[in-house]
């Protein structure tokens, strides 16, 4: 652990000497070096207390991939060469690495909460509207107050050790305190009724903040639930059904709300709540099929929602609006970009062949085994997700807009960013069994 902390301090000291791009390349090389030592199952190093499994490795690789794409997407604002921005991104990557590969519950909690600082600073410093301050405060208060009971209960009932390897021996005996303990994870997902901070944060964040928030940070709640589930398995079996029903039925209501959104980024943010509600329900149903589907849909949704935010940002950089009313008829102006709008929209509604389709098949199978009544809200969610995805595509690409004036064309760099979002989602269906042996 001391080696990792020393490495982090050294990196921050080098920020003043290196350009942003040089610093990012150095950070990527360091993390790839650490990552390849965790590819084969659990690895325990007593000196650093690090270890990981396939879910940790997949989410860390997703983080590195998305951060590369963040740099490519931020060239318009020249953020990729801003030293302060690169320092926040480097801090976020370090915190996520330690969160995904930590074997100690207290260090996991520390890095789990520390990720909040760099994303809030990115929203505060490089957001587009004055409302970004309110959005950051919303996010801060929801996350801190939601996860505070987790720290208290963990410290009071931690027993003889806070190591993951001894979790099966811990008998917390939480009772109804179980709901307070997992509230921090439910806020991070976010679950229905604890989701109000997410649309505000997405709408006010810059493109780089929206990408990493949708692709990785929303998955921290599911990851934490899987990591801590061995400690309160009894409570999940006895009282988890309330959260499963609330998350799936809430996902259905959020999907209906997506049909009424006028702001493109707000619609994509609400669709993330809808999809992650299904993942949360599957994670707490504790079946093998649901665990496979959770990992598949987390990776697939991370790439898909990040790509949709990129497309929305391309339009905002040219027309300075995100309103669906003003952005009609884009297919006439950018006919080549219309293909990427179509591909990302159909992947968002889990059309074949994509990782999202297989993830939803596994999740629906696991939830219907949990209760056959889940068939009704899951069927409505599948239908509504197709509805708002097609609504987003058809409303932006067809019809006549209010204003048409000279704008710069789409660059090759922007097409390349969309290709790098789309390519992994299609590539990994050729080797789907890689995601089916992590639990």
C-alpha positions in Angstrom: 0.0 0.0 0.0 2.8 2.4 0.8 4.3 1.8 -2.6 1.1 2.7 -4.3 0.6 5.9 -2.2 4.2 6.9 -2.9 3.6 6.4 -6.6 0.6 8.6 -6.4 2.4 11.4 -4.6 5.3 11.2 -7.1 2.8 11.5 -10.0 1.1 14.6 -8.5 4.6 16.2 -8.1 5.4 15.5 -11.7 2.2 17.3 -12.8 4.0 20.6 -12.7 6.9 19.3 -14.9 5.0 17.3 -17.6 2.5 18.3 -20.1 -1.0 16.8 -19.7 -0.6 14.3 -22.5 2.9 13.1 -21.4 1.5 12.6 -17.9 -1.5 10.6 -19.1 0.8 8.3 -21.1 2.9 7.7 -18.1 -0.1 7.0 -15.9 -1.6 4.5 -18.5 1.7 2.6 -18.6 1.8 2.3 -14.8 -1.7 1.0 -14.6 -1.3 -1.4 -17.4 1.7 -2.8 -15.6 -0.4 -3.3 -12.5 -3.4 -4.6 -14.4 -1.7 -7.5 -16.1 -0.8 -9.0 -12.7 -4.5 -9.4 -11.9 -5.7 -11.1 -15.0 -5.8 -14.7 -13.6 -8.3 -14.8 -10.8 -7.6 -13.6 -7.3 -4.1 -12.4 -6.5 -3.1 -11.6 -3.0 -0.1 -9.5 -2.1 0.4 -9.3 1.6 2.5 -6.1 1.4 -0.1 -4.1 -0.6 -3.3 -6.0 0.2 -4.4 -5.9 -3.4 -6.4 -8.5 -5.2 -9.1 -8.8 -7.9 -11.3 -11.0 -10.0 -12.8 -10.8 -13.4 -15.3 -8.1 -12.5 -12.5 -5.9 -11.1 -10.4 -6.5 -14.2 -13.2 -5.7 -16.6 -14.2 -2.5 -14.8 -10.6 -1.4 -14.6 -10.1 -2.0 -18.3 -13.3 -0.1 -19.0 -12.0 2.8 -17.0 -8.7 2.9 -18.9 -10.6 2.7 -22.3 -13.0 5.4 -21.4 -10.3 7.7 -20.1 -8.5 7.4 -23.5 -11.8 8.4 -25.2 -12.3 11.2 -22.7 -9.0 12.7 -23.9 -10.0 12.4 -27.5 -13.4 14.0 -26.8 -12.0 16.9 -24.9 -9.7 18.3 -27.6 -12.3 20.9 -28.5 -12.0 22.5 -25.1 -8.2 21.8 -25.0 -8.6 20.0 -21.7 -6.3 17.1 -22.7 -3.4 19.6 -22.2 -4.7 21.2 -19.1 -2.5 20.1 -16.1 -5.2 20.6 -13.5 -7.7 18.6 -15.4 -5.2 15.8 -16.0 -4.4 15.7 -12.3 -8.0 15.2 -11.5 -8.3 12.4 -14.1 -5.1 10.8 -12.8 -6.5 10.9 -9.2 -9.8 9.4 -10.4 -7.9 6.5 -12.1 -5.8 5.9 -9.0 -8.9 5.9 -6.7 -10.8 3.6 -9.0 -7.8 1.2 -9.3 -7.5 1.0 -5.5 -11.3 0.6 -5.1 -11.5 -2.3 -7.6 -8.4 -4.1 -6.2 -8.5 -3.4 -2.5 -8.9 -6.4 -0.2 -9.6 -4.4 3.0 -13.1 -3.1 3.7 -11.9 0.1 5.2 -9.6 1.0 2.4 -12.4 0.0 -0.1 -14.7 2.5 1.7 -12.1 5.2 1.7 -11.3 4.9 -2.1 -15.0 4.3 -2.9 -15.8 7.8 -1.4 -12.7 9.5 -2.6 -13.8 9.0 -6.3 -16.4 11.7 -5.5 -13.8 14.5 -5.1 -12.3 14.5 -8.7 -15.6 14.2 -10.5 -17.1 17.0 -8.5 -14.1 19.2 -9.2 -14.4 18.4 -12.9 -18.1 19.5 -12.8 -17.3 22.6 -10.8 -14.4 23.8 -13.0 -15.4 22.8 -16.5 -19.2 22.6 -16.4 -21.2 24.7 -18.9 -23.9 26.4 -16.8 -24.0 28.2 -13.4 -26.3 25.4 -12.2 -23.2 23.1 -12.0 -22.7 24.3 -8.4 -26.1 23.1 -7.3 -25.6 19.8 -9.2 -22.3 19.2 -7.5 -23.7 19.9 -4.0 -26.6 17.5 -4.8 -24.2 14.8 -5.7 -22.0 15.4 -2.7 -24.8 15.4 -0.1 -26.6 12.3 -1.6 -23.4 10.3 -1.7 -21.9 11.3 1.7 -25.1 11.0 3.7 -26.1 7.8 2.0 -22.8 6.0 2.7 -22.1 7.3 6.2 -24.2 4.5 7.9 -22.0 2.0 6.1 -18.9 3.3 7.7 -20.5 3.4 11.2 -21.9 -0.1 11.1 -18.7 -1.5 9.6 -16.6 0.1 12.4 -18.9 -1.0 15.2 -19.5 -4.6 14.0 -16.3 -5.2 12.0 -15.2 -7.9 14.5 -11.7 -9.2 14.5 -10.8 -8.3 10.9 -11.9 -6.1 8.0 -10.3 -8.3 5.3 -12.4 -9.7 2.5 -11.0 -13.1 3.1 -12.7 -13.3 6.5 -16.1 -11.9 5.4 -17.7 -15.3 5.5 -16.8 -15.6 9.2 -18.4 -12.3 10.2 -21.9 -12.3 11.6 -23.1 -8.8 11.5 -26.7 -9.5 12.6 -27.9 -6.3 11.0 -31.7 -6.8 10.9 -33.4 -3.7 9.5 -30.1 -1.8 9.7 -29.3 -3.7 6.5 -31.2 -1.0 4.5 -29.1 1.8 6.0 -25.9 -0.1 5.4 -26.5 -0.6 1.7 -27.9 2.9 1.2 -24.5 4.2 0.0 -24.4 1.6 -2.7 -28.0 2.3 -3.8 -27.3 6.0 -4.1 -24.3 5.3 -6.3 -26.2 2.9 -8.7 -28.6 5.0 -8.4 -31.8 3.3 -7.4 -35.2 4.8 -8.1 -36.1 7.5 -5.5 -32.3 8.0 -4.8 -31.6 9.1 -8.4 -32.3 12.8 -8.3 -28.7 13.8 -8.3 -27.8 11.9 -11.5 -29.7 13.9 -14.2 -28.5 17.2 -12.6 -24.9 16.0 -12.5 -25.0 14.7 -16.1 -26.7 17.8 -17.5 -24.2 20.2 -15.9 -21.0 18.1 -16.3 -18.6 18.6 -19.3 -18.4 15.8 -21.8 -15.4 14.1 -20.1 -17.3 14.1 -16.7 -20.5 12.7 -18.3 -18.5 9.9 -20.0 -16.7 8.7 -16.9 -19.7 9.2 -14.7 -22.0 7.1 -16.9 -19.4 4.5 -17.9 -17.7 3.7 -14.6 -18.9 5.6 -11.5 -22.5 4.3 -11.8 -21.1 0.7 -11.6 -19.4 1.3 -8.3 -22.6 0.6 -6.4 -23.2 -2.8 -8.0 -19.5 -3.6 -7.5 -19.8 -2.7 -3.8 -22.9 -4.8 -3.4 -21.2 -7.9 -4.8 -18.1 -7.3 -2.7 -20.1 -6.9 0.6 -22.8 -9.4 -0.1 -21.0 -12.2 1.8 -21.4 -10.2 5.0 -25.2 -9.8 4.8 -26.3 -12.7 2.6 -28.9 -13.6 5.2 -30.4 -10.1 5.2 -30.5 -10.1 1.4 -32.4 -13.4 1.3 -34.9 -12.2 3.9 -35.4 -8.5 3.1 -33.8 -7.9 -0.4 -37.1 -8.6 -2.2 -38.3 -5.1 -1.4 -35.3 -3.5 -3.1 -35.5 -5.8 -6.1 -39.2 -5.0 -6.7 -38.6 -1.2 -6.1 -35.6 -1.1 -8.5 -37.3 -3.0 -11.3 -40.7 -1.2 -11.0 -38.9 2.1 -10.6 -36.9 1.4 -13.7 -40.2 1.0 -15.5 -41.5 4.4 -14.3 -38.1 6.1 -15.2 -38.4 4.6 -18.7 -41.8 6.2 -19.1 -40.3 9.5 -17.9 -37.7 9.3 -20.6 -40.4 9.7 -23.2 -41.2 13.2 -21.8 -37.6 14.6 -21.8 -36.7 17.5 -24.0 -33.0 17.8 -23.0 -30.9 15.1 -24.8 -28.5 14.6 -21.9 -31.3 14.4 -19.4 -32.9 11.7 -21.5 -29.7 9.6 -21.7 -29.2 10.1 -17.9 -32.7 8.8 -17.1 -32.2 5.9 -19.5 -29.1 5.0 -17.4 -31.2 5.0 -14.3 -33.6 2.6 -16.0 -30.9 0.2 -17.1 -29.1 0.2 -13.8 -32.3 -0.4 -12.0 -32.6 -3.8 -13.8 -28.9 -4.5 -13.0 -29.5 -3.7 -9.3 -32.6 -6.0 -9.2 -30.5 -8.8 -10.8 -27.6 -8.2 -8.4 -29.8 -8.6 -5.3 -31.6 -11.6 -6.7 -28.4 -13.5 -6.2 -28.6 -16.0 -9.0 -25.8 -17.0 -11.4 -27.6 -15.8 -14.5 -28.1 -12.4 -12.9 -24.5 -12.1 -12.0 -23.4 -12.9 -15.5 -25.9 -10.4 -16.9 -24.9 -7.8 -14.5 -21.3 -7.8 -15.6 -22.2 -7.9 -19.3 -24.7 -5.1 -19.0 -22.4 -3.0 -16.9 -19.7 -3.1 -19.6 -22.1 -2.8 -22.5 -24.1 0.1 -20.9 -20.9 1.9 -20.0 -19.7 2.0 -23.6 -23.2 2.7 -25.0 -24.2 5.6 -22.7 -20.7 7.1 -23.0 -21.1 7.1 -26.8 -24.5 8.7 -26.6 -23.2 11.5 -24.5 -20.4 12.0 -27.0 -23.0 12.3 -29.8 -25.0 14.8 -27.7 -21.8 16.8 -27.1 -21.0 17.0 -30.8 -24.3 18.7 -31.4 -23.8 21.0 -28.4 -20.4 22.1 -29.6 -21.9 23.2 -32.9 -25.4 24.4 -32.1 -25.0 25.4 -28.4 -28.2 23.7 -27.4 -29.3 20.2 -26.2 -33.0 20.7 -26.9 -34.7 18.1 -29.0 -37.0 20.8 -30.3 -34.1 22.8 -31.8 -32.0 19.8 -33.0 -34.5 18.3 -35.4 -33.4 17.3 -38.9 -29.7 16.7 -38.1 -29.7 13.9 -40.7 -29.8 16.5 -43.5 -26.8 18.4 -42.1 -24.6 15.4 -40.9 -25.8 12.4 -42.9 -22.7 10.3 -42.0 -23.2 11.0 -38.3 -26.7 9.7 -38.6 -25.3 6.2 -38.8 -23.7 6.5 -35.4 -26.9 7.9 -33.9 -28.7 4.9 -35.2 -26.2 2.4 -34.0 -25.9 3.8 -30.5 -29.7 4.1 -30.3 -30.3 0.5 -31.2 -27.6 -0.7 -28.9 -29.2 1.3 -26.1 -32.4 -0.6 -26.6 -30.5 -3.9 -26.5 -30.8 -4.9 -30.1 -28.8 -7.8 -31.5 -25.9 -8.3 -31.8 -24.6 -6.4 -28.8 -23.4 -7.0 -25.2 -26.5 -5.3 -23.9 -28.8 -7.9 -25.5 -27.0 -10.8 -23.9 -26.8 -9.0 -20.6 -30.5 -8.3 -20.6 -31.3 -11.9 -21.5 -29.3 -13.2 -18.6 -30.9 -10.6 -16.2 -34.4 -11.2 -17.4 -33.9 -15.0 -16.9 -32.5 -14.5 -13.4 -35.2 -12.1 -12.3 -38.0 -14.3 -13.7 -36.6 -17.2 -11.8 -36.7 -15.0 -8.7 -40.4 -14.2 -9.3 -42.5 -14.9 -12.4 -44.4 -11.6 -11.7 -41.2 -9.8 -12.8 -42.2 -10.6 -16.3 -44.7 -7.7 -16.4 -42.3 -4.8 -15.5 -39.4 -6.3 -17.4 -41.5 -6.6 -20.5 -42.6 -3.0 -20.2 -39.0 -1.8 -19.6 -37.9 -3.6 -22.8 -40.7 -2.0 -24.8 -40.2 1.4 -23.3 -36.5 1.3 -23.9 -37.1 0.6 -27.5 -39.6 3.5 -27.6 -37.4 6.2 -26.1 -34.4 5.1 -28.1 -36.3 5.3 -31.4 -37.9 8.6 -30.2 -34.4 10.0 -29.6 -33.1 8.9 -33.0 -36.1 9.9 -35.1 -36.7 13.2 -33.4 -33.0 14.3 -33.9 -32.4 13.0 -37.4 -35.8 13.5 -39.2 -38.0 16.6 -39.7 -37.0 20.2 -40.1 -35.2 22.2 -37.4 -35.9 25.8 -36.5 -32.5 27.2 -37.5 -30.0 26.1 -40.1 -26.7 27.9 -40.4 -23.1 27.3 -41.2 -21.3 25.0 -38.8 -18.0 23.1 -38.9 -18.2 19.5 -40.1 -17.6 16.4 -38.1 -13.9 15.6 -37.7 -12.2 12.3 -38.3 -11.3 12.3 -34.6 -15.0 12.3 -33.6 -15.8 9.4 -36.0 -12.9 7.5 -34.4 -14.2 8.1 -30.9 -17.6 6.6 -31.9 -15.9 3.6 -33.5 -13.9 3.0 -30.3 -17.2 3.0 -28.4 -19.0 0.7 -30.8 -16.2 -1.8 -31.6 -15.8 -3.5 -28.2 -19.6 -4.0 -27.8 -19.6 -6.0 -31.0 -16.2 -7.6 -30.6 -16.9 -9.2 -27.2 -20.0 -11.1 -28.4 -17.5 -13.4 -30.3 -16.0 -14.4 -26.9 -19.0 -14.2 -24.6 -17.8 -17.0 -22.3 -15.1 -14.7 -21.0 -17.7 -13.0 -18.9 -19.4 -16.1 -17.6 -16.9 -17.5 -15.2 -16.2 -14.7 -12.6 -18.5 -15.9 -9.8 
